[in-house]
Amino acid sequence: MLKLQDISITFNEGTPDEKKALQNINLELEKGDFVTVIGSNGAGKSTLMNIISGVLIPDVGDVLINEKQVVDLPEYKRSKYIGRVFQDPMAGTAPSMTIEENLAMAYSRIRKRKLKLGVTKQRKEMFRDYLKTLNLGLENRLTAKVGLLSGGERQALSLLMSTFTQPDILLLDEHTAALDPSRAELITSLTEKVVKESGLTTLMITHNMQQALDLGNRLIMMDKGQIIFDVRGKEKQNLTIENLLHEFQRIRGEQFGSDRAVLN
């Protein structure tokens, strides 16, 4: 489904600020995998997402989706394969457009653009059916401007927009981190439901270590641009936060760090 082969990228190469953001990354996801990604700040997690989505092009290495080489495709051409939800609820939607217009824009992502009305009566009914699955009452607010929605509502809409076209890969980039605890819990539950029901192949970055343990069938830990720990199945189910911290200390010979990962 998704394969990264020997991916490396260096920022500010040849300067005093040179940083090896990713080093020889090899990662393969099978169809239906739900992989959570943890790591200290600067470990390379978001850079990994940006390589997959086409925001960044690696210095070396290959990116394959369904065995198709996409490493040279720009972000907009990869969008038909990839859905992405960002940390910032303001990203991923157009605030000056209505809910139905945002959904129509996302729906058209995998279809050829035509000079015709984007929000037809048939599509409105379809959008209502999808929105009902969120249980937030948004199906009754199709003509409301997205900028008027709360952060949790916008993030729920972003999740729906990224998934209802059944992308090959779903990327979740700390998509609950900017929300208050109750909204974060809601979006986490919606994520689990949508991914499970649709069988989406998912890669999710989180600083919340308990969330990383509770969700998905596989967990990877990154540090200094490398994948240093990879666990799945029953072995993952039996992990605890203490186990993860111990693994990091065992592999790196140092404590995990003082960022939010330790506090959650």
N, C-alpha and C positions, 0 to 999 in steps of 0.2 A: 504493500500500500504506500508507505513512505520509507524512503531509504536515503540516508546521508552517508556519503563515503569520503573519508579522509578530508573533512572540512576544516580549513584553517583560515583565519583572518586576523590581520594585525592593523591596529589603528596608529596613526602618526609614526609610521615606520621611518627609521633613520633619524628621529628627533629625540630629545631628552624625555619626551612624553610618550615614547613608544610603549604600546601595550598589546600583548598577544591575547586578543579577546577570545578566540577559540583555537584549540590546538588538536589537530588530528581527530576530529569528532567522527565516530562511526555509530550510527543509530538506525535501527530498523523497527518500524511499527507494522504489525499485522492488522488486517481489517478488524475493526471493533475494539482494538486496544484503547484503553483509557489510561494514559500515563501522566502522573503528577511529577513535577520538577521542583526540587528545592535547592537552595544554595545561598551562601552569603551574598551581600550586595557586591556587584562587580564580578560575580562568578561566571557570567556569560549567558545567563538564562534568556534575557530579552534579545541579545544578539543572535542566539540560536533561533528564536521566533522570527526575527527579521530576515535571517538567511532563508528560512523555509518559505516565508511569505513573499520574498522578492524585494523587500525594502533595501537589503544589502546583498551584494554579490561577493562570494568568498574569494580569497586570493587563489586558493586551490580547492579542488574537491568537486563532488557531484551531488546534485539533489534530484531524486527520482520520485515521481508520483505515479502509481500504477505502471511502473517500469518505464515511464516516459521521462526523458531527460528535460528538466525545466530550469536548470541552473542559470541559463542565459535569458529566461523570460522575465520581463519586468513585472512589477507587482500587479498592474491592472490586468495583465493577461493570465496571471495565476489565480485571479479572484474567482474564476469559474470552478476551480478545484478546492479553494480554501475559504473557510469562514473564520473570522477573527473577532474577538471581543476584547477591548482594551480595559486598562485599569480605570481610566477617567470616564465616568458616565457621559461626559460631554462629547466624547469621541465616538465615532461609529454611526452617528445619526446626524441628520440635518435639522437643527433646532427651529429654523424658520419655516420648515415644511410640516405638513400634517402627518399624523400617524399613518394614514392610508397612503400618502405620497411616499413616505419613507419605505413602507412595505413594498410598494410598487417598484421603487428603485432597486431594492434588494432582489425582488422577484425577476426583474429584467436582467440581472447580472449574468445569468446563464442562458439568456435568449438573445437573438439578434435584435438590435435596435430597429424600431419601425416608427414612422411618423403617424402614430395613432394614440388615442387617449390611453394613458397609463393606468388609470383607475376606472375600470369598467364595472358595471353592476355585478357581473359574475365574479370578478376579482374581489369586490367588496365583501361578498358573502364568504368567499374563501378566506379572506383576511380575518373576518369576524370569527370564523371557526377556529383559526389558528390562535387568535388572541384569547379566546375562551379558555384555552388550555393553561393560560397563566393565572387564571382566577383573580385577576386584578381589576376587572371591569373595563378594561381598555377597549373591549369590543363595542362598547357604547360610546366611545369617544374618538371615532375614526377621523373626524375633522378637527380635532384639537391639535394645536401646534405642539410639537415634541418638546420645544423649549420650556413649556409650561409644566411638564411632568417632573415628578420627584426623581432624585438620583436612582433610587431603586427601581422605579417604573421605567426609566430610560435604559437601565442596564438589562432589565427583563426584556424590553423591546429589542435591544441590541442582540441579546442572546437568540431571540426568536428570528430576527432578520438574518443572523449568521447561520441558522440551522434549517430553516424551513425549505430551503432549496436543496437540502441533502448534499452538502459539500463532501468531497473525499476526505478532507482533513479539517478539523476544528481546532483552532488555536485560542486558548484562553490565557490572557496575559495579566495575571493578578486581578481578575475581573471583579473580585469582591473586596479588595483591599481598601477602596475609598468609601465604602458604605458603612453605616452604623451597624452594630451587631445584629439587630433584628432583620434589617434589610439584607445583610450579608448572608444570614441564615436562609432567608427566602431564596436568594439567587443561587445559593449552593444547592438547595433542594430542587429548584427548577433545573439546574444544570444536570444533576444526577438523573432526574426524570427524563429530560430531553435526550441526553446521550444514550441512556439505556433503551428507551423506546425506539429511537431511530437507529441504534447500533452504529453511532458515529465514531470514527477513529479520531481520538482526541489527545491533545497535548496541553496540559494545564500547568502554568507557573503559579506557585503560591509561596508566601512567606509563613503561612500558618501550617506548622508541621503536623498538627492533629488532622487538619483538613486533608493534607497530603496522604496521611495514613488511611483515613476513612473512605476516600474516593478512589475509584479506579482499580485496575488489576495489576498495575506496575508502578514503581517509583524509581526515579533516578535522582542522584545527588550530584551537583556540579560544584567545581571549585577551580578557580584560576584558569578558566577556559577549557576544562576537561571534565568528562564524566568519570567520577571516581567511585560510584556505587550504583548498582543496578539490581533491583530485586523485584520479583513478581509472584503472583499466585499465593499459595498458602504461606510461603515464607514472608511475604509482605503482610498478610493478614495478622501474623503473629508479632509483627514489629511494634515497638513502643517508641515514644520520643526519646527515652533514655537510651534505647538501642541505637537510634540514629546518631545521637550525640557521641556515643561510644565508638561507633563505626568511623565517624569523621575523625575523632581523636586518634583512633588506631591507624587510619590510613595516612593522615597528615601529620600526626605527632603534635597536634596543637588543638586548642579548644575551637569550637565551631565559630565563635565570634559573638558580638554583642548586639546584632541587629534584631529585628522583630521576630525572626524565626525562633529564637530562644524563648521569647516571651509568650508565645502562643501555645 
